[in-house]
């Protein structure tokens, strides 16, 4: 990177903020020494943390505000009254050109509402979506929507499929990513009207070769497709159920290895494999969901993550900014009419 990139950070968002946020910035600073961080939050709480973490202090500029968006705040209320909050000011810094991307672990609904209001959506996109990567047997899988839109119609799902296909190519390096609609069965007659209608549109669109039809919940971790498309309600339940299952399995294995002397000896032999397994499924490695479809790069960190997880979310924003992610999304979307017609670059101008 020839120029210094700046990431705007809501330093007060998250269950363990601001300590978790500043420690995450410190970790990210070591991995990305050329990045500058613009932190928004209560200086009385942030300054002592920065003083204890020299790498974070050297890489950061602090902007004071005492206003914070609560985890239980309604998005409409936060949008209307929280204009001086750390979340809103971090978003506004991107619009003002002071930063290239914003990261927050705060209230998801408020973040989506504010980012949509400030950045607006890309041309042709009616609703932005939350997209994130999840591990599978065959490599990383992209899934969207994960909570931005509780209810979706067929048009929304088709738009998510288009954006997901582009993201998988640009972000995951897939040359011809496959797409599936999450459903209660693989048969054509299964599912609600919106899902069946979206499938019909995709089969008649330029994405027909990539569209693999319906996939079920257990197909996500099998890696049957590269992109899983669903509404925000179903996607959020699926991803949180998966995270809970991972934590349960790791906890159960730990309890089992501590249950007896023989088990402890067995753990010593199995420890390298166990540690590889735990690292592979560690949710912190996949922390950092992207609010796609917006005219500004916005990354949502899990509110309950730790410093390592938040550092990974910062890394997602850095990679997107450094690789001109939104510009590439715009370029690709200009070539695809969401009604299913392919246009040439000349026609798109």
Protein Blocks (a to p, Z undefined) as FASTA:
>chain_A
ZZdcdddddfkgcjkbcklmmmmmmmmmmmmmmbccdddddfklmmmmmmmmmklmmmpc
cdddfbdcdfklcfklmmmmmmmbmklmmmmmmmnopafbdcdfbdfklmmmmmmmmnop
aehiabdcdddddddfkbccddddehlambacfklmmmmmmmmmmmmmmmnopabdcddd
ddfbfbfkgccfklmmmmmmmmmmmklmmpgbjadfklmmnomambdcddfklmmmmmmm
mmmmmmmmmmmmmmmmmmpmklmmmmmmmmmmmmmmmmmmmmklmgoiadehiabdcddd
dfkbcfklmmmmmmmmmmmmmnommmmmmmmmmmpcfkopacdfklmZZ
